[in-house]
Amino acid sequence: MLMTPALGFFYGGLVRQKNVLSTVMHSFVVLCLVSVQWILWGYTLAFGPDVNGWGIIGSFAWAGLTGVGAAPNPDYAPTIPHEAFMVFQMMFAVITPALITGAFAERKRFKAFVAFSLLWSTVVYDVIAHWVWGHGGWLAKLGVLDFAGGTVVEIASGSSALVAAYVLGRRIFHEQGEDVEAHDVPMVILGGALLWFGWFGFNAGSALAANAVAVNAFVTTNVAGAMGALTWITIHWWHRGRPSVVGAVGGSIAGLVGITPAAGYVTPTAAILIGLIAAAACYGAIQLRDWMQHDDALDVWAYHGIAGFVGVILTGVFATTLVNPAAANGLLAGNAHQLGLEVLAATVVCVYASGMTYVCLKVVNLFIPLRVTESEEAMGLDLSQHAEAAYPR
């Protein structure tokens, strides 16, 4: 839960001050919206009994948490209450649509954002979660490894963010190639630091026990985030002549995203390499922004889509049963098949999330205009959407 308001601070500090409240509000409202959706139908679609054995979606057997209580569920977490597993997974479902909001910051109508987030959570997140983590999910049955959400959270949100940026179009007061300076860098650092701390629960908690795998995930998470920050500082220093403070925080996020699917499967040494490669790839992706001609306001595609894709692929390279006997070896341990599975999962999730996001946006736009008007955008979304100002004069 800490990660979602932390994301709001991270995003809020990066935008212009006339849009900071609307940006933070996105994360806060998603926390509320998906918490209710997950109880009513989201959890059962993602983790409920598989429909017809196809591995596509869960049934409505657990709608409203029917049958989900204190007794453990042996298919998911045999040592903790089923309801505890449910609420832990809820927080993954919460933060994923919140990540996408950085792509359309400063220009999306609030009503359209609410409708899109609810629809996307249902037809994109819940479906992919069932494929990868659900008992009987088709990617799970193939043996895909995703410890804490490289596909389900990172690739799904990053791919969707890129589509959203293209569909909504550029901000009217943002020229191609223009860098919008963060209006509050300490706020960015606060959000980034809280995200890093929350990531320990995100990754280490995915062991669902206080055991050796959880400890390894804790260590690999920390060192990948650290290496991501060091990599970004070094590249930016070489490229732009100065070590960037905002870049250091962004680099840590890239490293943390990269290690997410691999945290419980790789050694700390491998995690250092994953943090380095993920941050370098993310930095390179940001340099392609102008060539790709999209206005992903806060570079969600680069941070989460690209770093997530890299992390999933490198899981198939570095995974080892020496760390997690219940998993599988990767390429370097002699199992090239696992790398193929990871490439398949990353590709399929990217394609599905992108296509369904386009559909979701178009459906919402039939009933609610996605963008605010030019005058509302010029005024800023804090005033035009919420009639409040972060810094009243």
Residue pairs with C-beta under 8 A, 6 or more apart in sequence:
1 31
1 91
1 94
2 194
2 197
2 198
2 201
3 91
3 95
3 194
3 195
3 198
3 199
3 201
3 202
4 27
4 28
4 30
4 31
4 91
4 94
4 95
4 98
5 24
5 27
5 28
5 31
5 194
6 190
6 191
6 192
6 194
6 195
6 198
7 27
7 95
7 98
7 99
7 191
7 195
8 23
8 24
8 25
8 26
8 27
8 28
8 98
8 191
9 24
9 187
9 188
9 190
9 191
9 194
10 187
10 188
10 191
10 192
10 195
10 249
10 253
11 23
11 24
11 26
11 27
11 101
11 102
11 105
11 191
11 298
12 20
12 21
12 23
12 24
12 184
12 187
12 191
13 20
13 182
13 183
13 184
13 185
13 186
13 187
13 188
13 189
13 190
13 191
14 102
14 105
14 180
14 182
14 183
14 188
14 246
14 298
15 23
15 105
15 106
15 180
15 182
15 183
15 297
15 298
16 106
16 180
16 183
16 380
17 183
17 184
17 390
17 391
18 379
18 380
18 381
18 382
18 383
18 389
19 105
19 106
19 380
19 381
19 382
20 183
20 184
20 382
20 390
21 381
21 382
21 386
21 388
21 389
21 390
22 105
22 106
22 110
22 380
22 381
22 382
22 385
22 386
23 101
23 105
23 106
23 381
25 110
25 386
26 98
26 101
26 105
26 113
27 98
27 101
29 113
29 114
29 117
30 94
30 95
30 97
30 98
30 101
30 117
31 94
31 98
33 114
33 117
33 118
33 121
34 42
34 90
34 93
34 94
34 97
34 117
34 121
35 90
35 94
37 93
37 118
37 121
37 122
38 86
38 89
38 90
38 93
38 94
39 64
39 65
39 90
40 63
40 64
41 60
41 63
41 64
41 122
42 90
42 93
42 121
42 122
42 125
42 126
43 62
43 65
43 68
43 86
43 89
43 90
43 93
44 58
44 59
44 60
44 61
44 62
44 63
45 57
45 58
45 60
45 122
45 126
45 127
45 130
46 58
46 89
46 93
46 125
46 126
46 127
46 129
46 130
46 133
46 134
47 58
47 62
47 76
47 86
47 89
47 129
47 130
47 133
47 134
47 135
48 58
48 59
48 60
48 61
48 62
48 63
48 134
49 58
49 59
49 61
49 62
49 135
49 136
50 56
50 57
50 58
50 59
50 130
50 134
50 135
50 136
50 137
51 57
51 58
51 59
53 136
54 138
55 130
55 131
55 134
55 136
55 137
55 138
55 139
55 140
55 141
56 127
56 130
56 131
56 138
57 126
57 127
57 130
58 126
58 130
58 134
61 67
62 68
65 83
65 86
68 82
68 83
68 86
69 81
69 82
69 83
70 81
70 82
70 83
71 81
71 82
72 78
72 79
72 80
72 81
72 82
73 82
73 85
75 135
76 82
76 85
76 135
76 208
77 84
77 85
77 208
79 208
79 209
80 208
80 209
85 208
88 205
88 208
89 129
89 133
91 202
92 129
92 148
92 149
92 152
92 153
92 202
93 121
93 125
93 126
93 129
95 153
96 121
96 125
96 149
96 152
96 153
96 156
96 157
97 117
97 120
97 121
97 125
97 157
99 153
99 157
99 158
99 161
99 300
99 304
100 120
100 157
100 160
100 161
100 164
100 300
100 357
101 108
101 113
102 161
102 296
102 297
102 298
102 299
102 300
103 160
103 161
103 162
103 164
103 165
103 296
103 297
103 298
103 300
103 301
104 113
104 164
104 165
104 168
104 297
105 297
105 298
106 171
106 174
106 297
106 377
106 381
107 168
107 171
107 172
107 297
107 371
107 372
107 377
107 381
108 168
108 370
108 371
108 372
109 368
109 369
109 370
109 371
109 372
109 385
110 381
110 385
110 386
111 368
112 364
112 365
112 368
112 369
112 370
112 371
115 364
115 367
115 368
116 360
116 361
116 364
116 370
119 360
119 363
119 364
120 160
120 356
120 357
120 360
123 356
123 359
123 360
124 156
124 160
124 352
124 353
124 356
124 357
124 360
125 152
125 156
127 352
127 356
128 151
128 152
128 156
128 349
128 352
128 353
129 152
130 137
131 137
131 138
131 139
131 140
131 348
131 349
132 139
132 140
132 144
132 146
132 151
132 152
132 345
132 349
133 140
133 146
133 152
134 140
139 151
139 344
139 345
139 348
142 341
142 344
142 345
143 328
143 338
143 341
144 151
144 341
144 342
144 344
144 345
145 261
145 262
145 265
145 315
145 316
145 319
145 327
145 328
145 338
145 341
145 342
146 152
146 261
146 312
146 315
146 345
147 203
147 206
147 217
147 260
147 261
147 262
147 263
147 264
147 265
147 315
148 202
148 203
148 206
148 217
148 260
148 261
148 263
148 264
149 202
149 206
149 260
149 261
150 257
150 260
150 261
150 262
150 308
150 311
150 312
150 315
150 346
151 261
151 308
151 312
151 345
151 346
151 349
152 349
153 260
153 304
153 308
154 257
154 260
154 261
154 304
154 305
154 307
154 308
154 309
154 311
154 312
155 304
155 305
155 308
155 309
155 312
155 346
155 349
155 350
155 353
156 349
156 353
157 300
157 304
157 305
157 353
158 300
158 301
158 302
158 303
158 304
158 305
158 306
158 307
158 308
158 309
159 301
159 305
159 349
159 350
159 353
159 354
159 357
160 353
160 354
160 357
161 296
161 300
161 301
161 304
161 305
162 294
162 296
162 300
162 301
162 305
162 354
163 354
163 357
163 358
163 361
164 357
164 361
165 294
165 295
165 296
165 297
165 301
166 294
167 358
167 361
167 362
167 370
168 295
168 361
168 370
168 371
169 295
169 371
170 176
170 295
171 295
171 297
171 377
172 374
172 377
172 378
173 377
173 378
174 180
174 295
174 297
176 290
176 293
177 290
180 297
182 188
182 246
185 245
185 246
188 246
188 249
189 245
189 249
192 249
192 250
192 252
192 253
193 249
195 253
195 256
196 225
196 252
196 256
199 221
199 225
199 256
199 260
200 218
200 221
200 222
202 221
202 260
203 217
203 218
203 220
203 221
203 259
203 260
203 263
203 264
204 214
204 215
204 217
204 218
204 221
204 263
205 214
206 217
206 263
206 264
207 213
207 214
207 217
207 264
213 264
213 323
213 324
214 264
216 263
216 264
216 267
216 268
216 323
216 324
217 263
217 264
219 268
219 271
220 259
220 262
220 263
220 264
220 266
220 267
220 268
220 270
220 271
221 256
221 259
221 260
221 263
221 271
223 268
223 271
223 272
223 275
224 255
224 256
224 258
224 259
224 263
224 271
224 272
224 274
224 275
224 278
225 252
225 253
225 255
225 256
225 259
225 275
226 252
226 255
226 275
227 255
227 271
227 272
227 275
227 276
227 279
228 251
228 252
228 253
228 254
228 255
228 256
228 258
228 275
228 276
228 278
228 279
229 248
229 249
229 251
229 252
229 255
229 279
230 251
231 251
231 255
231 275
231 276
231 279
231 280
231 283
232 244
232 247
232 248
232 250
232 251
232 252
232 254
232 279
232 282
232 283
233 243
233 244
233 247
233 248
233 251
235 279
235 280
235 283
236 242
236 243
236 244
236 247
236 283
237 243
237 244
250 282
250 299
250 303
251 279
251 282
251 283
253 303
253 307
254 275
254 278
254 279
254 281
254 282
254 283
254 303
254 307
255 274
255 275
255 276
255 278
255 279
255 307
257 278
257 282
257 303
257 304
257 307
257 308
257 311
258 274
258 275
258 277
258 278
258 279
258 307
258 308
258 310
258 311
258 314
259 266
259 271
259 274
259 275
259 278
259 311
260 308
260 311
261 308
261 311
261 312
261 315
262 270
262 271
262 274
262 311
262 314
262 315
262 318
262 319
263 271
264 323
264 324
264 327
265 315
265 318
265 319
265 320
265 323
265 324
265 327
265 330
266 274
266 314
266 315
266 318
266 319
266 320
266 323
267 318
267 320
267 322
267 323
270 314
270 318
273 314
273 318
274 310
274 311
274 314
274 318
277 310
277 314
278 307
278 310
278 311
278 314
279 307
281 306
281 307
281 310
282 302
282 303
282 306
282 307
285 299
285 301
285 302
285 305
285 306
286 299
286 302
289 296
289 299
289 302
294 301
296 302
305 350
308 346
309 346
309 350
312 342
312 345
312 346
313 339
313 342
313 343
313 346
315 330
315 342
316 330
316 331
316 338
316 339
316 340
316 341
316 342
316 343
317 330
317 331
317 332
317 339
318 330
318 331
318 332
319 327
319 328
319 329
319 330
319 333
319 338
320 329
320 330
320 332
320 333
321 327
321 328
321 329
321 333
328 335
328 338
329 335
329 338
330 338
330 339
331 338
331 339
361 370
364 370
371 377
372 381
372 384
372 385
375 384
376 384
376 385
377 384
382 388
382 389
382 390
383 389
